[in-house]
């Protein structure tokens, strides 16, 4: 435990660090959509992905729902900064 937190209902609980697994870079021996099941099998409840374009958004949403996972980060298509600038990714954090 890294500390304690007081819930809105007044109860206190231990504060544990939570880690998300990046399914774009981990479990690469499996097809993209199968990696969500592997994340759950390894005890993760949070996932992130850099390049979610290997599957339709509806398919990703179905995997998240089936395995009770939350998508906490994804990196969207990149763009160039300025004329001839470096390519960068746009990221988002769903609420």
N, C-alpha and C positions, 0 to 999 in steps of 0.2 A: 504494500500500500504506500501511496505517496502523500497521503494526507486525509483529511476528513472534509465532507461537504454537508451542508444543511439543506435538506429538500424543502420545497415550498410548503409541505404539510408540517414542517417543523422537525421531522425525523432526521437524525444524522446517520451517515453511512460512510464507510471507507471509500476513498477515491482511488480508483485503479486506472492505470494508463491503458488506453485502448489503441490497438494498432490495426491499420488497414493493410490488406494485402493487394499488391498491384497485379491484377490478372493479365496485364499486357506483358509482364516480364517474368512472372512466376508460373510454374506448372506448364511450361511451354511444350512439354511432351504431349499435352492434350490439346484438342481443338479449342478455339476460343470459348465457345459457349459451355463446354465441359469443365472449364476452369472454375466456374462458379460453384459447382458441386464439390470440387476439390478444396476450394477455400472453406466451405462449410465443414467438410470432413476433417480439416486441419484446425478447426476451432475458431475460425474468423467469423465475425458478424458484420464487419465493414470491409468493403472492397473499393478499389479505385482502378481506373484504366486510362492509359495514355491515348490509345488509338482504338476507340470503340467501333470503328467502321467495318470490322470483320463480320458484323451481324446487324440485322435490322434493329432499330430501337425497341420495337415491340418484343423481339426475341430476348433482348437483354433484360427488359422489364419483367418478362415472364420468368427468367432464371432467378432474378433477384427475389421475386415474390415466392417462387417455389421453395427456395432455400432460406427464406427469411433474412436476406442480406440487405444492407443499406449501401447505396453508392454514395461515397463521400467526396469523390473527386473524379473528374474526367478532364482530359485535355482535348480541346476541339481543334479543328483544322488550323494550320498555321497560316501566316501571312507575312509579307515583306514589310519591313519598316522603312519607309521612304524609298526613293528611287535607288535601286541597287542595294538596298539595305539588307541586313541579316534577316533570315527567316526565323520567325518566332511563333510559338503556339499560344493560342488564346485559351485560358483555363476558366473553369467555373466551379462554383461550390453550390450544389443544390441546397435549398433550405428545407 
